[in-house]
Amino acid sequence: MTDLDQIKALDSGVADGINAGNASAVASQYTDDASILPPGAGRMDGKDAIQGYWQAGIDAGLSNVSIVATTVDVMGDNSVTVGTLSGKMGDADLAGKYVVIGKKTSDGWKIHRDIWNFDG
């Protein structure tokens, strides 16, 4: 699998984990020292905090998540992905955009920094 394929697979890994209700699978897509910057909340650092965040979202009804990269730039062992996201939170439809900074690790590409927000 090429670097580009591995980087794009991170999106499906996150979406598939959320849709399966498996926050541990979502957290496995991140580096050990990753950070997320979710909308309306403070920065969260490390896999445990990230797993807890996604578990809370799953418990609150986050589902039907789709994450689609529109651009991926690779610069050595780092990447920047910009894309769109959609899903449901209970009965509410979600749509938004994201920027992910990826990092090549000994275990392949992982998400290192993740920020997103919602439209409207």
C-alpha positions as CSV (number, residue, x, y, z in Angstrom):
1,M,0.0,0.0,0.0
2,T,1.4,3.4,-0.9
3,D,1.8,6.3,1.5
4,L,-1.1,8.0,-0.1
5,D,-3.3,4.9,0.2
6,Q,-2.3,4.5,3.9
7,I,-3.1,8.2,4.6
8,K,-6.5,8.0,3.0
9,A,-7.2,4.8,4.8
10,L,-7.0,6.7,8.1
11,D,-10.3,8.5,7.2
12,S,-12.1,5.2,6.7
13,G,-10.5,3.7,9.8
14,V,-12.0,6.6,11.9
15,A,-15.4,6.4,10.2
16,D,-15.6,2.6,10.4
17,G,-14.6,2.6,14.1
18,I,-17.3,5.2,15.0
19,N,-19.9,3.5,12.9
20,A,-19.1,0.2,14.6
21,G,-19.3,1.8,18.0
22,N,-15.6,1.0,18.7
23,A,-13.8,4.0,20.1
24,S,-10.7,1.8,20.7
25,A,-10.5,1.2,16.9
26,V,-10.8,4.9,16.3
27,A,-8.0,5.7,18.8
28,S,-5.8,3.2,17.1
29,Q,-5.7,5.5,14.0
30,Y,-3.8,8.2,16.1
31,T,-0.2,8.5,17.2
32,D,0.5,7.9,20.9
33,D,1.1,11.7,21.4
34,A,-1.8,12.8,19.1
35,S,-4.0,15.8,19.8
36,I,-7.6,16.5,18.7
37,L,-9.1,19.9,18.6
38,P,-12.9,19.3,18.5
39,P,-15.5,22.0,18.0
40,G,-16.8,23.6,21.2
41,A,-14.2,21.8,23.4
42,G,-10.6,22.2,24.5
43,R,-7.7,20.4,23.1
44,M,-7.3,16.7,24.1
45,D,-4.0,15.0,24.1
46,G,-3.1,11.3,24.0
47,K,-4.8,8.2,22.9
48,D,-6.7,7.7,26.2
49,A,-8.3,11.2,26.0
50,I,-9.0,10.7,22.3
51,Q,-10.6,7.3,22.9
52,G,-12.7,8.8,25.7
53,Y,-13.9,11.7,23.4
54,W,-15.0,9.3,20.7
55,Q,-16.6,6.9,23.1
56,A,-18.7,9.8,24.5
57,G,-19.7,10.8,21.0
58,I,-20.7,7.2,20.2
59,D,-22.7,7.0,23.4
60,A,-24.4,10.2,22.5
61,G,-25.6,8.8,19.2
62,L,-22.9,9.7,16.7
63,S,-23.4,7.4,13.7
64,N,-23.4,7.2,9.9
65,V,-20.1,9.0,9.7
66,S,-18.4,9.5,6.4
67,I,-15.0,11.2,6.0
68,V,-13.7,12.0,2.6
69,A,-10.3,13.5,1.8
70,T,-10.3,16.2,-0.9
71,T,-6.6,17.0,-0.9
72,V,-3.6,15.2,0.6
73,D,-0.1,16.7,0.6
74,V,2.8,14.5,1.7
75,M,6.0,16.2,2.9
76,G,8.5,13.5,3.9
77,D,7.2,11.8,7.1
78,N,4.4,14.3,7.5
79,S,1.1,14.9,5.6
80,V,-1.7,17.3,5.6
81,T,-5.2,16.1,4.6
82,V,-8.2,18.4,4.0
83,G,-11.6,17.0,3.5
84,T,-15.3,16.9,4.3
85,L,-17.3,14.9,6.9
86,S,-20.9,14.0,7.5
87,G,-22.8,11.9,9.9
88,K,-25.7,11.9,12.4
89,M,-25.9,12.8,16.0
90,G,-29.2,11.3,17.1
91,D,-31.7,12.8,14.6
92,A,-29.5,15.7,13.6
93,D,-27.6,15.7,10.4
94,L,-24.0,16.8,10.6
95,A,-21.8,18.2,7.8
96,G,-18.4,19.9,8.1
97,K,-14.8,19.9,7.1
98,Y,-11.5,18.9,8.7
99,V,-7.7,19.2,8.6
100,V,-5.5,16.3,9.7
101,I,-1.8,16.3,10.1
102,G,-0.5,12.8,9.7
103,K,2.8,11.4,10.8
104,K,4.7,8.3,9.4
105,T,5.5,6.0,12.3
106,S,7.1,2.6,12.7
107,D,3.5,1.3,12.5
108,G,2.7,3.2,9.3
109,W,0.8,6.5,8.9
110,K,-1.2,7.7,11.9
111,I,-3.2,10.9,12.7
112,H,-1.0,13.3,14.7
113,R,-3.3,16.4,14.9
114,D,-7.0,16.5,14.1
115,I,-9.2,19.6,13.9
116,W,-12.7,19.8,12.5
117,N,-15.8,22.0,12.6
118,F,-19.4,21.9,11.3
119,D,-21.1,23.9,8.7
120,G,-24.0,26.1,9.6
